[in-house]
Amino acid sequence: MRKAELSALTGIRFYAALFVFLSHVPLIPGMEQLAGRHLLFNAGVVAVSFFFVLSGFILTYNYADVFQNGVSASSHKRFAWDRLTKIYPVHLLTLLMALPIQIFSPNMPLDWRALPFHIFLLQCFWPFARPTFFDYLNVPSWSISCEWFFYLLAPLAICFAVGRQRRFLPLILAGGYLFCLWSLLRYSQSDFTRLYFVSWFAPSRFPEFLAGVYLARGFLANPASRTQTVASLAQLGGILLIVAGALYREHAPWPMWGGLLYLPGSTLLVFGLASGGGLFAAHLSRPWLHRLGTASFSFYMLQAPMMRALKGISLHFGWEVSNWARFCLVTVLLFVLVQGTALMVCYAYEIPLQKKLRSLMVVRRGVSQVEAVQ
Protein backbone atom coordinates (compact mmCIF):
# COMPACT_ATOMS: atom_id res chain seq x y z
CA MET A 1 0.00 0.00 0.00
CA ARG A 2 1.33 3.41 -0.96
CA LYS A 3 2.05 5.55 2.10
CA ALA A 4 1.21 9.22 2.48
CA GLU A 5 3.84 11.61 1.16
CA LEU A 6 5.75 13.46 3.86
CA SER A 7 5.78 16.85 2.15
CA ALA A 8 7.85 18.66 4.77
CA LEU A 9 10.73 16.23 4.17
CA THR A 10 10.69 17.12 0.48
CA GLY A 11 10.73 20.86 1.23
CA ILE A 12 13.62 20.62 3.72
CA ARG A 13 15.81 19.11 1.00
CA PHE A 14 15.90 22.50 -0.71
CA TYR A 15 17.26 24.25 2.38
CA ALA A 16 19.81 21.48 3.00
CA ALA A 17 21.04 21.79 -0.61
CA LEU A 18 21.12 25.58 -0.20
CA PHE A 19 23.63 25.25 2.65
CA VAL A 20 25.83 23.12 0.40
CA PHE A 21 25.54 25.82 -2.28
CA LEU A 22 26.63 28.50 0.20
CA SER A 23 29.62 26.39 1.23
CA HIS A 24 30.76 26.33 -2.43
CA VAL A 25 30.22 30.04 -3.13
CA PRO A 26 33.75 30.92 -1.88
CA LEU A 27 35.11 29.14 -4.98
CA ILE A 28 34.64 32.43 -6.84
CA PRO A 29 37.85 34.52 -6.72
CA GLY A 30 37.88 36.98 -3.84
CA MET A 31 34.88 35.48 -2.06
CA GLU A 32 36.84 33.08 0.12
CA GLN A 33 38.64 35.95 1.85
CA LEU A 34 35.31 37.63 2.59
CA ALA A 35 33.48 34.49 3.71
CA GLY A 36 36.36 33.37 5.91
CA ARG A 37 35.29 30.99 8.69
CA HIS A 38 31.71 32.28 8.81
CA LEU A 39 29.42 29.42 9.84
CA LEU A 40 26.93 30.14 7.04
CA PHE A 41 29.57 29.36 4.41
CA ASN A 42 30.95 26.29 6.15
CA ALA A 43 27.77 24.33 6.86
CA GLY A 44 27.83 22.02 3.84
CA VAL A 45 29.03 19.09 5.95
CA VAL A 46 26.00 19.55 8.22
CA ALA A 47 23.62 19.35 5.27
CA VAL A 48 25.24 16.19 3.89
CA SER A 49 24.92 14.44 7.25
CA PHE A 50 21.26 15.44 7.38
CA PHE A 51 20.78 14.05 3.85
CA PHE A 52 22.23 10.69 4.91
CA VAL A 53 19.83 10.38 7.87
CA LEU A 54 16.93 11.53 5.70
CA SER A 55 17.81 8.96 3.02
CA GLY A 56 17.71 6.08 5.51
CA PHE A 57 14.39 7.31 6.89
CA ILE A 58 12.65 7.82 3.56
CA LEU A 59 13.78 4.50 2.07
CA THR A 60 12.66 2.57 5.14
CA TYR A 61 9.37 4.46 5.23
CA ASN A 62 8.72 3.51 1.60
CA TYR A 63 10.19 -0.01 1.50
CA ALA A 64 9.47 -1.44 4.98
CA ASP A 65 6.55 -3.50 3.63
CA VAL A 66 8.68 -4.81 0.77
CA PHE A 67 11.60 -6.10 2.85
CA GLN A 68 10.10 -6.88 6.26
CA ASN A 69 9.69 -10.58 5.42
CA GLY A 70 13.02 -11.04 3.67
CA VAL A 71 15.16 -9.96 0.74
CA SER A 72 15.13 -11.92 -2.51
CA ALA A 73 17.58 -11.52 -5.37
CA SER A 74 14.84 -10.04 -7.57
CA SER A 75 13.62 -7.54 -4.94
CA HIS A 76 17.18 -6.42 -4.23
CA LYS A 77 17.88 -6.04 -7.95
CA ARG A 78 14.73 -4.00 -8.48
CA PHE A 79 15.53 -1.78 -5.49
CA ALA A 80 19.10 -1.18 -6.65
CA TRP A 81 17.92 -0.38 -10.18
CA ASP A 82 15.30 2.08 -8.91
CA ARG A 83 17.90 3.87 -6.80
CA LEU A 84 20.50 3.87 -9.56
CA THR A 85 18.04 5.40 -12.02
CA LYS A 86 17.37 8.12 -9.46
CA ILE A 87 20.99 9.24 -9.05
CA TYR A 88 22.90 8.19 -12.16
CA PRO A 89 21.41 10.34 -14.97
CA VAL A 90 22.26 13.60 -13.20
CA HIS A 91 25.56 12.18 -11.97
CA LEU A 92 26.57 11.32 -15.53
CA LEU A 93 25.49 14.74 -16.83
CA THR A 94 27.47 16.64 -14.21
CA LEU A 95 30.46 14.31 -14.63
CA LEU A 96 30.57 15.21 -18.32
CA MET A 97 30.30 18.90 -17.40
CA ALA A 98 33.16 18.63 -14.90
CA LEU A 99 35.48 16.56 -17.11
CA PRO A 100 36.77 19.33 -19.44
CA ILE A 101 36.97 21.76 -16.51
CA GLN A 102 39.17 19.31 -14.60
CA ILE A 103 41.34 18.48 -17.62
CA PHE A 104 42.22 22.13 -18.20
CA SER A 105 42.48 23.07 -14.53
CA PRO A 106 45.84 24.83 -13.93
CA ASN A 107 45.76 24.11 -10.19
CA MET A 108 44.73 20.44 -10.11
CA PRO A 109 44.98 18.57 -13.41
CA LEU A 110 42.95 15.38 -13.68
CA ASP A 111 44.42 12.19 -12.31
CA TRP A 112 42.99 9.85 -14.94
CA ARG A 113 42.94 6.97 -12.48
CA ALA A 114 40.06 8.77 -10.74
CA LEU A 115 37.79 8.69 -13.81
CA PRO A 116 36.65 5.03 -13.63
CA PHE A 117 36.00 5.41 -9.91
CA HIS A 118 33.70 8.37 -10.64
CA ILE A 119 31.99 6.67 -13.57
CA PHE A 120 31.03 3.70 -11.38
CA LEU A 121 30.46 5.80 -8.22
CA LEU A 122 33.23 3.99 -6.35
CA GLN A 123 35.38 6.96 -5.28
CA CYS A 124 34.35 6.59 -1.62
CA PHE A 125 34.70 2.79 -1.63
CA TRP A 126 38.48 3.31 -1.92
CA PRO A 127 39.99 2.09 1.41
CA PHE A 128 43.03 4.38 1.33
CA ALA A 129 43.42 8.09 2.06
CA ARG A 130 45.71 8.53 -0.96
CA PRO A 131 45.23 9.13 -3.84
CA THR A 132 42.25 11.38 -3.18
CA PHE A 133 39.97 10.10 -5.94
CA PHE A 134 36.95 11.77 -4.34
CA ASP A 135 38.54 15.21 -4.78
CA TYR A 136 38.35 15.26 -8.59
CA LEU A 137 35.69 16.04 -11.22
CA ASN A 138 32.31 16.86 -9.66
CA VAL A 139 33.48 16.76 -6.06
CA PRO A 140 29.98 16.70 -4.40
CA SER A 141 29.42 13.33 -6.07
CA TRP A 142 31.47 11.82 -3.22
CA SER A 143 28.25 11.83 -1.18
CA ILE A 144 26.43 10.06 -4.03
CA SER A 145 29.13 7.40 -3.95
CA CYS A 146 28.35 6.97 -0.24
CA GLU A 147 24.64 6.78 -1.04
CA TRP A 148 25.30 4.05 -3.61
CA PHE A 149 27.10 2.08 -0.89
CA PHE A 150 24.07 2.58 1.39
CA TYR A 151 21.67 1.45 -1.33
CA LEU A 152 23.51 -1.83 -1.79
CA LEU A 153 23.12 -2.60 1.92
CA ALA A 154 19.74 -0.96 2.49
CA PRO A 155 17.45 -3.95 1.75
CA LEU A 156 19.22 -6.08 4.35
CA ALA A 157 19.37 -3.23 6.86
CA ILE A 158 15.64 -2.54 6.43
CA CYS A 159 14.83 -6.25 6.62
CA PHE A 160 16.61 -6.66 9.96
CA ALA A 161 15.39 -3.34 11.38
CA VAL A 162 11.67 -3.88 10.72
CA GLY A 163 11.66 -7.66 10.95
CA ARG A 164 10.98 -9.75 14.03
CA GLN A 165 14.37 -11.37 14.45
CA ARG A 166 17.87 -9.98 14.96
CA ARG A 167 16.52 -6.47 14.55
CA PHE A 168 19.53 -4.92 16.28
CA LEU A 169 22.16 -6.84 14.29
CA PRO A 170 22.92 -3.90 11.91
CA LEU A 171 23.47 -1.59 14.90
CA ILE A 172 25.82 -4.10 16.52
CA LEU A 173 27.81 -4.50 13.31
CA ALA A 174 27.99 -0.73 12.75
CA GLY A 175 29.13 -0.21 16.33
CA GLY A 176 31.78 -2.89 15.93
CA TYR A 177 33.02 -1.27 12.73
CA LEU A 178 33.31 2.15 14.38
CA PHE A 179 35.19 0.65 17.33
CA CYS A 180 37.64 -1.10 14.99
CA LEU A 181 38.11 2.11 13.00
CA TRP A 182 38.82 4.07 16.17
CA SER A 183 41.29 1.39 17.34
CA LEU A 184 43.17 1.50 14.03
CA LEU A 185 43.31 5.29 13.68
CA ARG A 186 43.73 6.54 17.25
CA TYR A 187 47.52 6.44 16.97
CA SER A 188 47.64 7.77 13.41
CA GLN A 189 49.95 10.75 12.95
CA SER A 190 48.02 12.04 9.94
CA ASP A 191 44.96 14.20 10.54
CA PHE A 192 44.10 13.88 6.86
CA THR A 193 43.96 10.08 7.11
CA ARG A 194 41.62 10.35 10.07
CA LEU A 195 39.51 12.94 8.26
CA TYR A 196 39.24 10.74 5.16
CA PHE A 197 38.09 7.67 7.06
CA VAL A 198 35.49 9.48 9.16
CA SER A 199 34.26 11.94 6.52
CA TRP A 200 34.53 10.43 3.04
CA PHE A 201 34.97 6.67 3.38
CA ALA A 202 31.50 5.27 2.62
CA PRO A 203 31.34 2.54 5.32
CA SER A 204 32.10 5.16 7.99
CA ARG A 205 29.06 7.22 6.97
CA PHE A 206 26.70 4.23 6.99
CA PRO A 207 25.75 4.71 10.71
CA GLU A 208 24.05 7.99 9.77
CA PHE A 209 21.97 6.20 7.14
CA LEU A 210 21.28 3.42 9.65
CA ALA A 211 20.03 5.96 12.19
CA GLY A 212 17.43 7.02 9.62
CA VAL A 213 16.44 3.38 9.09
CA TYR A 214 15.75 2.79 12.79
CA LEU A 215 14.08 6.17 13.15
CA ALA A 216 11.61 5.17 10.42
CA ARG A 217 11.02 1.85 12.14
CA GLY A 218 10.04 3.66 15.35
CA PHE A 219 8.02 6.22 13.42
CA LEU A 220 5.97 3.51 11.67
CA ALA A 221 5.54 1.42 14.80
CA ASN A 222 4.36 4.25 17.08
CA PRO A 223 1.86 6.51 15.28
CA ALA A 224 0.60 7.79 18.64
CA SER A 225 3.87 9.69 19.13
CA ARG A 226 3.20 11.97 16.15
CA THR A 227 1.41 14.75 18.04
CA GLN A 228 1.78 18.37 17.01
CA THR A 229 3.42 19.28 20.32
CA VAL A 230 5.99 16.50 20.07
CA ALA A 231 6.63 17.36 16.41
CA SER A 232 7.22 21.05 17.16
CA LEU A 233 9.54 20.29 20.08
CA ALA A 234 11.47 17.76 17.98
CA GLN A 235 11.93 20.29 15.17
CA LEU A 236 13.14 22.99 17.56
CA GLY A 237 15.41 20.60 19.45
CA GLY A 238 16.83 19.20 16.22
CA ILE A 239 17.67 22.63 14.82
CA LEU A 240 19.31 23.72 18.09
CA LEU A 241 21.41 20.53 18.29
CA ILE A 242 22.52 20.89 14.67
CA VAL A 243 23.55 24.52 15.22
CA ALA A 244 25.36 23.58 18.44
CA GLY A 245 27.21 20.80 16.61
CA ALA A 246 28.26 23.17 13.83
CA LEU A 247 29.55 25.72 16.35
CA TYR A 248 31.45 23.05 18.29
CA ARG A 249 32.88 21.20 15.28
CA GLU A 250 36.36 22.72 15.26
CA HIS A 251 36.76 21.70 18.92
CA ALA A 252 35.33 18.20 18.50
CA PRO A 253 37.50 15.06 18.81
CA TRP A 254 38.47 13.52 15.48
CA PRO A 255 35.94 10.63 15.49
CA MET A 256 33.22 13.32 15.30
CA TRP A 257 34.71 15.18 12.32
CA GLY A 258 32.42 13.38 9.89
CA GLY A 259 28.68 13.40 10.51
CA LEU A 260 28.28 11.79 13.95
CA LEU A 261 28.30 15.24 15.55
CA TYR A 262 25.07 16.14 13.76
CA LEU A 263 23.36 12.78 14.14
CA PRO A 264 21.20 13.60 17.21
CA GLY A 265 19.98 16.88 15.75
CA SER A 266 19.33 15.46 12.28
CA THR A 267 17.40 12.52 13.75
CA LEU A 268 15.20 14.78 15.87
CA LEU A 269 14.56 17.17 12.98
CA VAL A 270 13.62 14.41 10.54
CA PHE A 271 11.22 12.90 13.08
CA GLY A 272 9.63 16.26 13.84
CA LEU A 273 9.12 17.13 10.17
CA ALA A 274 7.83 13.65 9.32
CA SER A 275 5.21 14.04 12.05
CA GLY A 276 3.96 17.09 10.17
CA GLY A 277 3.07 19.49 12.98
CA GLY A 278 4.15 23.08 13.55
CA LEU A 279 4.66 26.22 11.51
CA PHE A 280 8.01 25.12 10.08
CA ALA A 281 6.57 21.88 8.70
CA ALA A 282 3.62 23.82 7.28
CA HIS A 283 6.03 26.20 5.54
CA LEU A 284 8.05 23.32 4.09
CA SER A 285 4.86 21.73 2.70
CA ARG A 286 4.03 24.70 0.45
CA PRO A 287 3.72 23.70 -3.25
CA TRP A 288 6.50 26.01 -4.51
CA LEU A 289 8.89 24.68 -1.88
CA HIS A 290 7.89 21.12 -2.72
CA ARG A 291 8.86 21.84 -6.32
CA LEU A 292 12.25 23.22 -5.26
CA GLY A 293 12.77 20.25 -2.97
CA THR A 294 12.05 17.87 -5.82
CA ALA A 295 14.72 19.61 -7.89
CA SER A 296 17.20 19.69 -4.98
CA PHE A 297 19.23 16.72 -6.24
CA SER A 298 19.86 18.43 -9.58
CA PHE A 299 20.61 21.66 -7.70
CA TYR A 300 23.07 19.84 -5.44
CA MET A 301 24.89 18.17 -8.32
CA LEU A 302 25.01 21.13 -10.73
CA GLN A 303 26.36 23.82 -8.43
CA ALA A 304 30.02 22.79 -8.26
CA PRO A 305 30.63 22.37 -12.04
CA MET A 306 28.85 25.64 -12.76
CA MET A 307 30.83 27.51 -10.09
CA ARG A 308 34.11 26.00 -11.25
CA ALA A 309 33.34 27.11 -14.80
CA LEU A 310 32.63 30.64 -13.56
CA LYS A 311 35.82 30.54 -11.48
CA GLY A 312 37.84 29.65 -14.59
CA ILE A 313 36.27 32.51 -16.56
CA SER A 314 36.93 34.93 -13.68
CA LEU A 315 40.57 33.89 -13.41
CA HIS A 316 41.02 34.22 -17.17
CA PHE A 317 39.71 37.80 -17.22
CA GLY A 318 41.16 38.77 -13.84
CA TRP A 319 37.77 39.33 -12.19
CA GLU A 320 37.58 39.26 -8.40
CA VAL A 321 34.91 40.00 -5.81
CA SER A 322 36.31 42.70 -3.55
CA ASN A 323 33.51 43.77 -1.20
CA TRP A 324 30.38 42.48 0.50
CA ALA A 325 27.97 44.27 -1.86
CA ARG A 326 29.44 42.40 -4.82
CA PHE A 327 29.62 39.23 -2.74
CA CYS A 328 25.87 39.34 -2.12
CA LEU A 329 25.09 40.26 -5.72
CA VAL A 330 27.22 37.42 -7.13
CA THR A 331 25.70 34.95 -4.65
CA VAL A 332 22.13 35.88 -5.62
CA LEU A 333 22.86 35.79 -9.37
CA LEU A 334 24.64 32.45 -9.00
CA PHE A 335 21.72 31.03 -7.03
CA VAL A 336 19.22 32.14 -9.68
CA LEU A 337 21.39 30.65 -12.43
CA VAL A 338 22.00 27.31 -10.70
CA GLN A 339 18.44 26.98 -9.41
CA GLY A 340 16.91 27.81 -12.78
CA THR A 341 19.17 25.29 -14.51
CA ALA A 342 18.35 22.69 -11.83
CA LEU A 343 14.61 23.08 -12.36
CA MET A 344 15.02 22.59 -16.11
CA VAL A 345 17.33 19.59 -15.67
CA CYS A 346 15.06 18.01 -13.07
CA TYR A 347 11.76 18.28 -14.93
CA ALA A 348 13.04 17.94 -18.51
CA TYR A 349 15.80 15.36 -18.01
CA GLU A 350 16.11 13.78 -14.55
CA ILE A 351 12.50 12.71 -13.93
CA PRO A 352 11.58 11.73 -17.54
CA LEU A 353 14.76 9.65 -17.94
CA GLN A 354 14.27 8.08 -14.53
CA LYS A 355 10.75 6.96 -15.47
CA LYS A 356 11.93 5.63 -18.82
CA LEU A 357 14.80 3.64 -17.29
CA ARG A 358 12.56 2.19 -14.59
CA SER A 359 10.03 1.12 -17.20
CA LEU A 360 12.75 -0.93 -18.90
CA MET A 361 13.02 -3.11 -15.80
CA VAL A 362 9.25 -3.63 -15.79
CA VAL A 363 9.26 -4.53 -19.50
CA ARG A 364 12.22 -6.86 -19.06
CA ARG A 365 10.55 -8.64 -16.15
CA GLY A 366 7.39 -9.00 -18.21
CA VAL A 367 9.33 -10.53 -21.11
CA SER A 368 11.16 -12.96 -18.82
CA GLN A 369 7.86 -14.09 -17.28
CA VAL A 370 6.38 -14.75 -20.75
CA GLU A 371 9.47 -16.67 -21.75
CA ALA A 372 9.25 -18.71 -18.56
CA VAL A 373 5.65 -19.66 -19.32
CA GLN A 374 6.54 -20.68 -22.88
C-alpha positions as CSV (number, residue, x, y, z in Angstrom):
1,M,0.0,0.0,0.0
2,R,1.3,3.4,-1.0
3,K,2.0,5.5,2.1
4,A,1.2,9.2,2.5
5,E,3.8,11.6,1.2
6,L,5.8,13.5,3.9
7,S,5.8,16.8,2.1
8,A,7.9,18.7,4.8
9,L,10.7,16.2,4.2
10,T,10.7,17.1,0.5
11,G,10.7,20.9,1.2
12,I,13.6,20.6,3.7
13,R,15.8,19.1,1.0
14,F,15.9,22.5,-0.7
15,Y,17.3,24.3,2.4
16,A,19.8,21.5,3.0
17,A,21.0,21.8,-0.6
18,L,21.1,25.6,-0.2
19,F,23.6,25.2,2.7
20,V,25.8,23.1,0.4
21,F,25.5,25.8,-2.3
22,L,26.6,28.5,0.2
23,S,29.6,26.4,1.2
24,H,30.8,26.3,-2.4
25,V,30.2,30.0,-3.1
26,P,33.8,30.9,-1.9
27,L,35.1,29.1,-5.0
28,I,34.6,32.4,-6.8
29,P,37.9,34.5,-6.7
30,G,37.9,37.0,-3.8
31,M,34.9,35.5,-2.1
32,E,36.8,33.1,0.1
33,Q,38.6,36.0,1.8
34,L,35.3,37.6,2.6
35,A,33.5,34.5,3.7
36,G,36.4,33.4,5.9
37,R,35.3,31.0,8.7
38,H,31.7,32.3,8.8
39,L,29.4,29.4,9.8
40,L,26.9,30.1,7.0
41,F,29.6,29.4,4.4
42,N,30.9,26.3,6.1
43,A,27.8,24.3,6.9
44,G,27.8,22.0,3.8
45,V,29.0,19.1,5.9
46,V,26.0,19.6,8.2
47,A,23.6,19.4,5.3
48,V,25.2,16.2,3.9
49,S,24.9,14.4,7.3
50,F,21.3,15.4,7.4
51,F,20.8,14.0,3.8
52,F,22.2,10.7,4.9
53,V,19.8,10.4,7.9
54,L,16.9,11.5,5.7
55,S,17.8,9.0,3.0
56,G,17.7,6.1,5.5
57,F,14.4,7.3,6.9
58,I,12.6,7.8,3.6
59,L,13.8,4.5,2.1
60,T,12.7,2.6,5.1
61,Y,9.4,4.5,5.2
62,N,8.7,3.5,1.6
63,Y,10.2,0.0,1.5
64,A,9.5,-1.4,5.0
65,D,6.6,-3.5,3.6
66,V,8.7,-4.8,0.8
67,F,11.6,-6.1,2.8
68,Q,10.1,-6.9,6.3
69,N,9.7,-10.6,5.4
70,G,13.0,-11.0,3.7
71,V,15.2,-10.0,0.7
72,S,15.1,-11.9,-2.5
73,A,17.6,-11.5,-5.4
74,S,14.8,-10.0,-7.6
75,S,13.6,-7.5,-4.9
76,H,17.2,-6.4,-4.2
77,K,17.9,-6.0,-7.9
78,R,14.7,-4.0,-8.5
79,F,15.5,-1.8,-5.5
80,A,19.1,-1.2,-6.7
81,W,17.9,-0.4,-10.2
82,D,15.3,2.1,-8.9
83,R,17.9,3.9,-6.8
84,L,20.5,3.9,-9.6
85,T,18.0,5.4,-12.0
86,K,17.4,8.1,-9.5
87,I,21.0,9.2,-9.0
88,Y,22.9,8.2,-12.2
89,P,21.4,10.3,-15.0
90,V,22.3,13.6,-13.2
91,H,25.6,12.2,-12.0
92,L,26.6,11.3,-15.5
93,L,25.5,14.7,-16.8
94,T,27.5,16.6,-14.2
95,L,30.5,14.3,-14.6
96,L,30.6,15.2,-18.3
97,M,30.3,18.9,-17.4
98,A,33.2,18.6,-14.9
99,L,35.5,16.6,-17.1
100,P,36.8,19.3,-19.4
101,I,37.0,21.8,-16.5
102,Q,39.2,19.3,-14.6
103,I,41.3,18.5,-17.6
104,F,42.2,22.1,-18.2
105,S,42.5,23.1,-14.5
106,P,45.8,24.8,-13.9
107,N,45.8,24.1,-10.2
108,M,44.7,20.4,-10.1
109,P,45.0,18.6,-13.4
110,L,43.0,15.4,-13.7
111,D,44.4,12.2,-12.3
112,W,43.0,9.9,-14.9
113,R,42.9,7.0,-12.5
114,A,40.1,8.8,-10.7
115,L,37.8,8.7,-13.8
116,P,36.6,5.0,-13.6
117,F,36.0,5.4,-9.9
118,H,33.7,8.4,-10.6
119,I,32.0,6.7,-13.6
120,F,31.0,3.7,-11.4
121,L,30.5,5.8,-8.2
122,L,33.2,4.0,-6.3
123,Q,35.4,7.0,-5.3
124,C,34.4,6.6,-1.6
125,F,34.7,2.8,-1.6
126,W,38.5,3.3,-1.9
127,P,40.0,2.1,1.4
128,F,43.0,4.4,1.3
129,A,43.4,8.1,2.1
130,R,45.7,8.5,-1.0
131,P,45.2,9.1,-3.8
132,T,42.3,11.4,-3.2
133,F,40.0,10.1,-5.9
134,F,37.0,11.8,-4.3
135,D,38.5,15.2,-4.8
136,Y,38.3,15.3,-8.6
137,L,35.7,16.0,-11.2
138,N,32.3,16.9,-9.7
139,V,33.5,16.8,-6.1
140,P,30.0,16.7,-4.4
141,S,29.4,13.3,-6.1
142,W,31.5,11.8,-3.2
143,S,28.3,11.8,-1.2
144,I,26.4,10.1,-4.0
145,S,29.1,7.4,-4.0
146,C,28.3,7.0,-0.2
147,E,24.6,6.8,-1.0
148,W,25.3,4.1,-3.6
149,F,27.1,2.1,-0.9
150,F,24.1,2.6,1.4
151,Y,21.7,1.5,-1.3
152,L,23.5,-1.8,-1.8
153,L,23.1,-2.6,1.9
154,A,19.7,-1.0,2.5
155,P,17.4,-3.9,1.7
156,L,19.2,-6.1,4.4
157,A,19.4,-3.2,6.9
158,I,15.6,-2.5,6.4
159,C,14.8,-6.3,6.6
160,F,16.6,-6.7,10.0
161,A,15.4,-3.3,11.4
162,V,11.7,-3.9,10.7
163,G,11.7,-7.7,11.0
164,R,11.0,-9.7,14.0
165,Q,14.4,-11.4,14.5
166,R,17.9,-10.0,15.0
167,R,16.5,-6.5,14.5
168,F,19.5,-4.9,16.3
169,L,22.2,-6.8,14.3
170,P,22.9,-3.9,11.9
171,L,23.5,-1.6,14.9
172,I,25.8,-4.1,16.5
173,L,27.8,-4.5,13.3
174,A,28.0,-0.7,12.8
175,G,29.1,-0.2,16.3
176,G,31.8,-2.9,15.9
177,Y,33.0,-1.3,12.7
178,L,33.3,2.2,14.4
179,F,35.2,0.6,17.3
180,C,37.6,-1.1,15.0
181,L,38.1,2.1,13.0
182,W,38.8,4.1,16.2
183,S,41.3,1.4,17.3
184,L,43.2,1.5,14.0
185,L,43.3,5.3,13.7
186,R,43.7,6.5,17.2
187,Y,47.5,6.4,17.0
188,S,47.6,7.8,13.4
189,Q,50.0,10.7,13.0
190,S,48.0,12.0,9.9
191,D,45.0,14.2,10.5
192,F,44.1,13.9,6.9
193,T,44.0,10.1,7.1
194,R,41.6,10.3,10.1
195,L,39.5,12.9,8.3
196,Y,39.2,10.7,5.2
197,F,38.1,7.7,7.1
198,V,35.5,9.5,9.2
199,S,34.3,11.9,6.5
200,W,34.5,10.4,3.0
201,F,35.0,6.7,3.4
202,A,31.5,5.3,2.6
203,P,31.3,2.5,5.3
204,S,32.1,5.2,8.0
205,R,29.1,7.2,7.0
206,F,26.7,4.2,7.0
207,P,25.8,4.7,10.7
208,E,24.1,8.0,9.8
209,F,22.0,6.2,7.1
210,L,21.3,3.4,9.7
211,A,20.0,6.0,12.2
212,G,17.4,7.0,9.6
213,V,16.4,3.4,9.1
214,Y,15.7,2.8,12.8
215,L,14.1,6.2,13.1
216,A,11.6,5.2,10.4
217,R,11.0,1.9,12.1
218,G,10.0,3.7,15.4
219,F,8.0,6.2,13.4
220,L,6.0,3.5,11.7
221,A,5.5,1.4,14.8
222,N,4.4,4.3,17.1
223,P,1.9,6.5,15.3
224,A,0.6,7.8,18.6
225,S,3.9,9.7,19.1
226,R,3.2,12.0,16.2
227,T,1.4,14.7,18.0
228,Q,1.8,18.4,17.0
229,T,3.4,19.3,20.3
230,V,6.0,16.5,20.1
231,A,6.6,17.4,16.4
232,S,7.2,21.1,17.2
233,L,9.5,20.3,20.1
234,A,11.5,17.8,18.0
235,Q,11.9,20.3,15.2
236,L,13.1,23.0,17.6
237,G,15.4,20.6,19.4
238,G,16.8,19.2,16.2
239,I,17.7,22.6,14.8
240,L,19.3,23.7,18.1
241,L,21.4,20.5,18.3
242,I,22.5,20.9,14.7
243,V,23.5,24.5,15.2
244,A,25.4,23.6,18.4
245,G,27.2,20.8,16.6
246,A,28.3,23.2,13.8
247,L,29.5,25.7,16.3
248,Y,31.5,23.0,18.3
249,R,32.9,21.2,15.3
250,E,36.4,22.7,15.3
251,H,36.8,21.7,18.9
252,A,35.3,18.2,18.5
253,P,37.5,15.1,18.8
254,W,38.5,13.5,15.5
255,P,35.9,10.6,15.5
256,M,33.2,13.3,15.3
257,W,34.7,15.2,12.3
258,G,32.4,13.4,9.9
259,G,28.7,13.4,10.5
260,L,28.3,11.8,14.0
261,L,28.3,15.2,15.5
262,Y,25.1,16.1,13.8
263,L,23.4,12.8,14.1
264,P,21.2,13.6,17.2
265,G,20.0,16.9,15.7
266,S,19.3,15.5,12.3
267,T,17.4,12.5,13.7
268,L,15.2,14.8,15.9
269,L,14.6,17.2,13.0
270,V,13.6,14.4,10.5
271,F,11.2,12.9,13.1
272,G,9.6,16.3,13.8
273,L,9.1,17.1,10.2
274,A,7.8,13.7,9.3
275,S,5.2,14.0,12.0
276,G,4.0,17.1,10.2
277,G,3.1,19.5,13.0
278,G,4.1,23.1,13.6
279,L,4.7,26.2,11.5
280,F,8.0,25.1,10.1
281,A,6.6,21.9,8.7
282,A,3.6,23.8,7.3
283,H,6.0,26.2,5.5
284,L,8.0,23.3,4.1
285,S,4.9,21.7,2.7
286,R,4.0,24.7,0.4
287,P,3.7,23.7,-3.3
288,W,6.5,26.0,-4.5
289,L,8.9,24.7,-1.9
290,H,7.9,21.1,-2.7
291,R,8.9,21.8,-6.3
292,L,12.2,23.2,-5.3
293,G,12.8,20.2,-3.0
294,T,12.0,17.9,-5.8
295,A,14.7,19.6,-7.9
296,S,17.2,19.7,-5.0
297,F,19.2,16.7,-6.2
298,S,19.9,18.4,-9.6
299,F,20.6,21.7,-7.7
300,Y,23.1,19.8,-5.4
301,M,24.9,18.2,-8.3
302,L,25.0,21.1,-10.7
303,Q,26.4,23.8,-8.4
304,A,30.0,22.8,-8.3
305,P,30.6,22.4,-12.0
306,M,28.9,25.6,-12.8
307,M,30.8,27.5,-10.1
308,R,34.1,26.0,-11.3
309,A,33.3,27.1,-14.8
310,L,32.6,30.6,-13.6
311,K,35.8,30.5,-11.5
312,G,37.8,29.6,-14.6
313,I,36.3,32.5,-16.6
314,S,36.9,34.9,-13.7
315,L,40.6,33.9,-13.4
316,H,41.0,34.2,-17.2
317,F,39.7,37.8,-17.2
318,G,41.2,38.8,-13.8
319,W,37.8,39.3,-12.2
320,E,37.6,39.3,-8.4
321,V,34.9,40.0,-5.8
322,S,36.3,42.7,-3.6
323,N,33.5,43.8,-1.2
324,W,30.4,42.5,0.5
325,A,28.0,44.3,-1.9
326,R,29.4,42.4,-4.8
327,F,29.6,39.2,-2.7
328,C,25.9,39.3,-2.1
329,L,25.1,40.3,-5.7
330,V,27.2,37.4,-7.1
331,T,25.7,34.9,-4.6
332,V,22.1,35.9,-5.6
333,L,22.9,35.8,-9.4
334,L,24.6,32.5,-9.0
335,F,21.7,31.0,-7.0
336,V,19.2,32.1,-9.7
337,L,21.4,30.7,-12.4
338,V,22.0,27.3,-10.7
339,Q,18.4,27.0,-9.4
340,G,16.9,27.8,-12.8
341,T,19.2,25.3,-14.5
342,A,18.4,22.7,-11.8
343,L,14.6,23.1,-12.4
344,M,15.0,22.6,-16.1
345,V,17.3,19.6,-15.7
346,C,15.1,18.0,-13.1
347,Y,11.8,18.3,-14.9
348,A,13.0,17.9,-18.5
349,Y,15.8,15.4,-18.0
350,E,16.1,13.8,-14.6
351,I,12.5,12.7,-13.9
352,P,11.6,11.7,-17.5
353,L,14.8,9.7,-17.9
354,Q,14.3,8.1,-14.5
355,K,10.7,7.0,-15.5
356,K,11.9,5.6,-18.8
357,L,14.8,3.6,-17.3
358,R,12.6,2.2,-14.6
359,S,10.0,1.1,-17.2
360,L,12.8,-0.9,-18.9
361,M,13.0,-3.1,-15.8
362,V,9.3,-3.6,-15.8
363,V,9.3,-4.5,-19.5
364,R,12.2,-6.9,-19.1
365,R,10.6,-8.6,-16.1
366,G,7.4,-9.0,-18.2
367,V,9.3,-10.5,-21.1
368,S,11.2,-13.0,-18.8
369,Q,7.9,-14.1,-17.3
370,V,6.4,-14.8,-20.8
371,E,9.5,-16.7,-21.8
372,A,9.3,-18.7,-18.6
373,V,5.6,-19.7,-19.3
374,Q,6.5,-20.7,-22.9
